[in-house]
Amino acid sequence: MSGTTETEVVIRVQDLAMRFDGRTIFEHVTFDVRRGEVFVILGGSGCGKSTLLKAMIGLFEPAEGRVTLLDEEMTGLAGAERRALLRRIGVMWQSGALFGSASLAENIEVPLEEHTDLPAEARAMIARVKLGLVGLADAAQRLPAEISGGMAKRAGIARAMALDPPILFLDEPSAGLDPITSAGLDALIKDLARSLGTTFVVVTHELQSILAIGDRCVMLDKEAKGVIAEGDPRVLREHSEHPIVRAFFRRQAMPTPAPAGQGA
């Protein structure tokens, strides 16, 4: 992340809490995301990573707190103003969420048809450019069923970039991929962030990906119901004194508490 300063904040999460049916998923979550960085939301299963992402992009209304994207408060925003803000972000879901009956190029054109008045020729050109950026220029006319899982993830990123948003949200991009394909996807994310200046918010629990792509991160914990660590993931791996953080980054099992009455 070159040339980024403390003041270039493009996402601000302030004292956020999510509750469902009276059950607290997390609370008191506060952090900033800076322009051009790859910011990772990490933690174990069930800690609320994807829930936090959905709250950040307005799919879930938080019980408390607020989210500000690109100097506009998402929380409570409605109507045309909300749609205008959402056009300035891109999202890739875990499965890629491609339309099975459409070619990859046609998938990329969907947001362009929905949100712009561009003619068909211009939409097709943009689709080719976006697929080229993710290494799929030769697969434009293939259907999702005809490509690998890694290619589907790349196509999902290309579609998320269709409207040139300054922020991309990726939900578990490496899930289900073999180590080599996952490493290639990590390299793509880093390259796009550096070459385009795009800000990435990535939800993952894949340790290798976190260390490969993350400029900074927040770590959620299910038991703590909130953030237990924030910073450079490599620094957290080497220097965190929090037992859960240390166990996560060093791939260590947490000790099982002794049954009541059997302690030393």
VEXDREN-2710 file (C-alpha; in Angstrom, 1 decimal):
% VEXDREN-2710
k/r/px/py/pz
1/MET/0.0/0.0/0.0
2/SER/2.0/2.9/-1.3
3/GLY/1.3/6.6/-0.7
4/THR/-1.6/5.9/1.7
5/THR/-2.0/8.2/4.7
6/GLU/-3.9/7.9/7.9
7/THR/-6.4/10.5/6.7
8/GLU/-7.5/8.7/3.6
9/VAL/-10.3/6.8/5.2
10/VAL/-12.9/5.4/2.7
11/ILE/-14.8/3.1/5.2
12/ARG/-15.5/3.9/8.8
13/VAL/-17.3/1.4/11.1
14/GLN/-18.3/2.9/14.4
15/ASP/-19.5/1.0/17.5
16/LEU/-21.4/-1.5/15.3
17/ALA/-23.6/-4.2/16.9
18/MET/-25.6/-7.0/15.2
19/ARG/-28.3/-8.9/17.0
20/PHE/-30.7/-11.6/15.8
21/ASP/-33.7/-12.7/17.8
22/GLY/-32.1/-11.3/21.0
23/ARG/-28.8/-13.0/20.3
24/THR/-25.7/-10.8/20.0
25/ILE/-23.5/-11.7/17.1
26/PHE/-21.0/-8.9/17.8
27/GLU/-20.9/-5.5/19.4
28/HIS/-18.7/-2.4/19.9
29/VAL/-17.0/-3.1/16.5
30/THR/-15.0/0.0/15.4
31/PHE/-12.3/0.3/12.7
32/ASP/-11.3/2.3/9.6
33/VAL/-10.3/1.1/6.1
34/ARG/-7.9/3.3/4.1
35/ARG/-7.9/4.0/0.4
36/GLY/-6.0/1.4/-1.6
37/GLU/-5.3/-1.1/1.0
38/VAL/-6.4/-4.8/1.3
39/PHE/-8.3/-5.0/4.6
40/VAL/-9.1/-8.4/5.9
41/ILE/-11.9/-9.4/8.2
42/LEU/-10.9/-12.7/9.8
43/GLY/-11.7/-15.1/12.6
44/GLY/-13.0/-18.6/13.3
45/SER/-16.3/-20.1/12.1
46/GLY/-19.4/-18.4/13.5
47/CYS/-17.7/-15.2/14.6
48/GLY/-19.8/-13.0/12.4
49/LYS/-17.4/-12.2/9.5
50/SER/-19.9/-12.4/6.7
51/THR/-22.5/-10.7/8.9
52/LEU/-20.2/-7.8/9.4
53/LEU/-19.6/-7.6/5.6
54/LYS/-23.4/-7.6/4.9
55/ALA/-23.9/-4.8/7.5
56/MET/-21.1/-2.8/5.8
57/ILE/-22.8/-2.9/2.4
58/GLY/-26.3/-2.3/3.8
59/LEU/-27.9/-5.8/3.5
60/PHE/-28.3/-5.9/7.3
61/GLU/-29.4/-3.0/9.4
62/PRO/-27.2/-2.9/12.6
63/ALA/-28.7/-2.9/16.0
64/GLU/-26.3/-0.1/17.0
65/GLY/-23.6/2.0/15.5
66/ARG/-23.1/3.2/11.9
67/VAL/-21.1/2.5/8.7
68/THR/-19.8/5.4/6.5
69/LEU/-18.7/4.6/3.0
70/LEU/-16.9/7.2/0.9
71/ASP/-17.9/9.9/3.3
72/GLU/-21.6/8.9/3.1
73/GLU/-23.4/7.2/6.0
74/MET/-24.8/3.9/4.8
75/THR/-26.8/3.3/7.9
76/GLY/-30.4/4.5/7.3
77/LEU/-29.8/5.6/3.7
78/ALA/-32.7/4.9/1.4
79/GLY/-34.0/5.4/-2.1
80/ALA/-32.0/6.9/-4.9
81/GLU/-29.2/8.0/-2.6
82/ARG/-28.8/4.5/-1.3
83/ARG/-28.7/3.1/-4.9
84/ALA/-26.2/5.7/-5.9
85/LEU/-23.9/4.8/-3.1
86/LEU/-24.2/1.1/-3.8
87/ARG/-23.1/1.6/-7.4
88/ARG/-19.8/2.8/-6.0
89/ILE/-19.0/-0.5/-4.4
90/GLY/-18.6/-4.0/-5.9
91/VAL/-19.3/-7.3/-4.2
92/MET/-18.1/-10.9/-5.0
93/TRP/-19.9/-13.6/-3.0
94/GLN/-18.4/-16.8/-2.0
95/SER/-19.8/-18.9/-4.8
96/GLY/-19.1/-16.3/-7.5
97/ALA/-22.9/-16.0/-8.0
98/LEU/-22.7/-16.1/-11.7
99/PHE/-25.8/-16.5/-13.9
100/GLY/-25.6/-20.0/-15.2
101/SER/-27.4/-19.4/-18.5
102/ALA/-25.2/-16.4/-19.5
103/SER/-21.6/-16.4/-20.8
104/LEU/-18.9/-14.8/-18.7
105/ALA/-19.0/-11.7/-20.9
106/GLU/-22.8/-11.5/-20.5
107/ASN/-22.4/-11.8/-16.7
108/ILE/-20.1/-8.8/-16.7
109/GLU/-22.5/-6.8/-18.7
110/VAL/-25.4/-7.3/-16.3
111/PRO/-24.6/-4.4/-13.9
112/LEU/-23.8/-2.2/-17.0
113/GLU/-27.2/-2.9/-18.5
114/GLU/-28.9/-2.2/-15.1
115/HIS/-27.0/0.9/-14.1
116/THR/-25.9/2.7/-17.3
117/ASP/-27.2/3.8/-20.7
118/LEU/-24.2/2.5/-22.6
119/PRO/-24.8/0.9/-26.0
120/ALA/-24.3/-2.8/-26.5
121/GLU/-20.9/-2.3/-28.2
122/ALA/-19.5/-0.3/-25.3
123/ARG/-20.8/-2.9/-22.7
124/ALA/-19.2/-5.7/-24.7
125/MET/-15.9/-3.8/-24.8
126/ILE/-15.9/-3.2/-21.0
127/ALA/-16.7/-6.8/-20.4
128/ARG/-13.7/-7.9/-22.5
129/VAL/-11.4/-5.4/-20.6
130/LYS/-12.6/-6.6/-17.1
131/LEU/-12.2/-10.3/-18.1
132/GLY/-8.7/-9.4/-19.4
133/LEU/-7.8/-7.9/-16.0
134/VAL/-8.5/-11.2/-14.2
135/GLY/-6.9/-13.4/-16.8
136/LEU/-10.1/-14.6/-18.5
137/ALA/-9.9/-12.9/-21.9
138/ASP/-10.0/-16.2/-23.7
139/ALA/-13.0/-17.5/-21.7
140/ALA/-15.5/-14.6/-22.5
141/GLN/-18.0/-16.8/-24.3
142/ARG/-17.9/-19.8/-22.0
143/LEU/-20.7/-20.6/-19.6
144/PRO/-20.1/-20.8/-15.8
145/ALA/-20.6/-24.6/-15.9
146/GLU/-17.7/-24.8/-18.4
147/ILE/-15.1/-23.2/-16.1
148/SER/-13.3/-24.2/-13.0
149/GLY/-14.0/-22.9/-9.5
150/GLY/-11.0/-20.6/-9.6
151/MET/-12.1/-19.1/-12.9
152/ALA/-15.6/-18.6/-11.5
153/LYS/-14.1/-16.6/-8.6
154/ARG/-12.1/-14.5/-11.1
155/ALA/-15.2/-13.9/-13.2
156/GLY/-17.1/-12.8/-10.0
157/ILE/-14.3/-10.3/-9.3
158/ALA/-14.5/-9.0/-12.9
159/ARG/-18.3/-8.5/-12.6
160/ALA/-17.8/-6.7/-9.3
161/MET/-15.4/-4.3/-11.1
162/ALA/-17.8/-3.6/-14.0
163/LEU/-18.8/-0.2/-12.8
164/ASP/-15.3/0.8/-11.7
165/PRO/-16.1/1.0/-8.0
166/PRO/-13.4/2.3/-5.8
167/ILE/-14.2/-0.4/-3.2
168/LEU/-14.5/-4.1/-3.7
169/PHE/-15.9/-6.5/-1.0
170/LEU/-14.9/-10.2/-1.4
171/ASP/-16.6/-12.9/0.7
172/GLU/-14.4/-15.9/1.2
173/PRO/-12.7/-15.7/-2.2
174/SER/-10.4/-18.7/-1.5
175/ALA/-13.1/-21.0/-0.2
176/GLY/-13.1/-24.4/-1.9
177/LEU/-10.0/-23.8/-4.0
178/ASP/-6.8/-25.8/-4.0
179/PRO/-3.6/-24.2/-2.7
180/ILE/-2.2/-23.3/-6.1
181/THR/-5.4/-21.8/-7.4
182/SER/-5.9/-19.9/-4.1
183/ALA/-2.3/-18.5/-4.4
184/GLY/-3.0/-17.3/-7.9
185/LEU/-6.2/-15.6/-6.7
186/ASP/-4.3/-13.9/-3.9
187/ALA/-1.7/-12.6/-6.4
188/LEU/-4.5/-11.3/-8.5
189/ILE/-6.1/-9.4/-5.6
190/LYS/-2.8/-7.8/-4.7
191/ASP/-2.1/-6.9/-8.3
192/LEU/-5.5/-5.2/-8.7
193/ALA/-5.2/-3.3/-5.5
194/ARG/-1.7/-2.0/-6.5
195/SER/-2.4/-1.3/-10.2
196/LEU/-5.9/0.1/-10.0
197/GLY/-5.7/1.7/-6.5
198/THR/-8.8/-0.2/-5.6
199/THR/-9.6/-0.8/-1.9
200/PHE/-10.4/-4.4/-1.0
201/VAL/-12.3/-5.6/2.0
202/VAL/-11.9/-9.4/2.2
203/VAL/-13.6/-11.8/4.5
204/THR/-11.7/-15.0/5.0
205/HIS/-10.4/-17.5/7.6
206/GLU/-7.7/-18.9/5.2
207/LEU/-4.4/-18.2/7.0
208/GLN/-2.2/-18.3/3.9
209/SER/-4.4/-15.8/2.1
210/ILE/-4.5/-13.5/5.1
211/LEU/-0.8/-13.3/5.3
212/ALA/-0.3/-13.0/1.5
213/ILE/-2.8/-10.2/0.8
214/GLY/-3.6/-8.4/4.0
215/ASP/-2.3/-4.9/4.6
216/ARG/-4.3/-4.7/7.8
217/CYS/-7.0/-6.8/9.5
218/VAL/-9.5/-7.1/12.3
219/MET/-10.1/-10.4/14.0
220/LEU/-13.5/-11.2/15.4
221/ASP/-14.1/-13.8/18.0
222/LYS/-17.3/-15.7/18.7
223/GLU/-17.0/-15.9/22.4
224/ALA/-15.8/-12.2/22.8
225/LYS/-18.6/-11.1/20.4
226/GLY/-16.4/-8.5/18.9
227/VAL/-12.9/-7.5/17.8
228/ILE/-10.0/-9.1/19.6
229/ALA/-7.2/-7.8/17.4
230/GLU/-6.4/-5.2/14.7
231/GLY/-3.3/-4.4/12.7
232/ASP/-0.9/-5.9/10.2
233/PRO/-1.5/-9.7/10.2
234/ARG/2.2/-10.5/10.1
235/VAL/2.8/-8.4/13.2
236/LEU/-0.1/-10.0/15.0
237/ARG/1.3/-13.5/14.1
238/GLU/4.7/-12.6/15.6
239/HIS/3.8/-10.4/18.5
240/SER/0.2/-10.7/19.7
241/GLU/-0.1/-11.8/23.3
242/HIS/-3.8/-12.7/23.0
243/PRO/-4.0/-16.5/23.3
244/ILE/-6.8/-16.9/20.6
245/VAL/-4.9/-14.6/18.2
246/ARG/-1.7/-16.5/18.7
247/ALA/-3.4/-19.9/18.3
248/PHE/-5.1/-18.7/15.0
249/PHE/-1.9/-17.3/13.4
250/ARG/0.3/-20.2/14.6
251/ARG/-2.3/-22.9/13.7
252/GLN/-2.3/-24.2/17.3
253/ALA/-5.3/-25.8/19.0
254/MET/-6.7/-24.0/22.0
255/PRO/-6.3/-26.0/25.2
256/THR/-9.6/-27.7/26.3
257/PRO/-10.7/-26.5/29.7
258/ALA/-10.7/-29.2/32.4
259/PRO/-14.1/-30.4/33.6
260/ALA/-15.3/-28.7/36.8
261/GLY/-13.7/-30.2/39.9
262/GLN/-10.7/-31.7/37.9
263/GLY/-8.4/-28.7/37.8
264/ALA/-5.1/-28.5/39.5
END
